[in-house]
């Protein structure tokens, strides 16, 4: 690019400054949490040190154990499901199945947990069937079994879509060669499909393990007591029920160390922490599976379809049995819905602003160095958003909860904490949506903008925004959906004065108003699904316009 260093530096100085401010905001949010934790650790050193006891060991062991079991139960069947779908690239309803497999990504965890309970709980639809095979009353699915079922519900479709995306990269020439050689299904799997699946297996398994190890809402709803508690739930209980900040500090430090270790391992394995599992169009290839293989593959696909669709159907059926008109007319429900939408919109807007600032600053620094290795500031702009994945929302909320309680009523600051934490947590996904479009627009227009002296607001409005508006809308809708379904921060800071739909749903469950909880879950699920379908539609339209 024939652009002078001085002109380019002058043009990008404001973008770099905006990126520095965005990076500083992230640092303040995370640093403030650690400041609160550190101050409490120093002030109550003996109490924090005493937290390294048998209870901590048991909670940490259960966290890893349930994550490992959930990963195995999600990934192994996902390989079979992905292979069955890859072996049948054309059949009626295939696209609908893949769309259904994307639905768990959009459902709030608390909605999915209620779906699992509606299906397998003590009063669930399958309870009479389970009780018929047992002499005792069906106790429900609380505890480890419930956690595993919910985690597999979320992660099996994700892993299957990721494996399928990898399998569909196999060149058509290899399939033609396998047909010419007369390879059967086992030989094709051994020599063609397994090498591809094995290459992505560590990254996918690591990603699923990370999601299960940092699961909060699922364990909070389905854990069933102290014997089935993870580190994040233990942090929440230490602050909201036991009010033991010293123990919360110990649990938080162990959780951060565990999460950081997992992220480092995932990075070395090449896993994407923000994988959206988007799938290309099924390739045109000639595969003629035998009758026996078709029967087996059909059974595998139907079993996976029923497993994924079951909790969703149960959520809808249970929600429809609730008095929806009464719920919609309750002032508390309307206030919680407005609060959820308002805070989610603010979080999404802040997320897009911070993400865009980081993307623009990174690009300006890349142009300014004109080759060579990226310096530390550019690397921070590139990875700053992803660093928040090391610190789960509950950990950030716990740190600020401990810090702010010394200055006043922490519950009065619930809106600020919900907006900021959810905005930052959605940034990795927003950056993933915005960065390719902005970098492409910059490559096309940078020289012209320098020569014409277009910068600042005029450049954003006239040059950059036409390319950014669609990916920014995708990021906004995705961030809003994530914020709407979040329970981690509001569970700590929520009160009767500030309630979101997930918090109100949790309250109704705690007071055994299960019908109301089912109706609220239906409301919340429909809103989040509507936003995610908007994301998918905008993404497809963006791909079509790019072509």
Secondary structure, 3 states (H helix, E strand, C coil): CCCCHHHHHHHHHHHHHHHHHHHHHHHHHHHHHHHHHHHHHHHCHHHHHHCCCHHHHHHHHHHHHHHHHHHHHHHHHHHHHHHHHHHCCCCCCHHHHHHHHHHHHHCCHHHHHHHHHHHHCCCCCCHHHHHHCCCCCCCCCCCHHHHHHHHHHHHHHHHHHHHHHHHCCCCHHHHHHHHHCCCCHHHHHHHHHHHHHHHHHHHHHHHHHHHHHCCCHHHHHHCCCHHHCCHHHHHHHHHHCCCCHHHHHHHHHHHHHHHHHHHHHHHHHCCCCCCCCCCCCCCCCCCCCCHHHHHHHHHHHHHHHHHHHHHHHHHHHHHHHCCHHHHHHCHHHHHHHHHHHHHHHHHHHHHHHHHHHHHHHHHHHHHHHCCCCCCHHHHHHHHCCHHHHHCCHHHHHHHHHHHHCCCCCHHHHHHHHHHHHHHHHCHHHHHHHHHHHHHHHHHHHHHHHHHHCCCHHHHHHHHHHHHHHHHHHHHHHHHHHHHHCCCHHHHHHCCCCCCCHHHHHHHHHHCCCHHHHHHHHHHHHHHHHHHHHHHHHHHHHHHHHHC
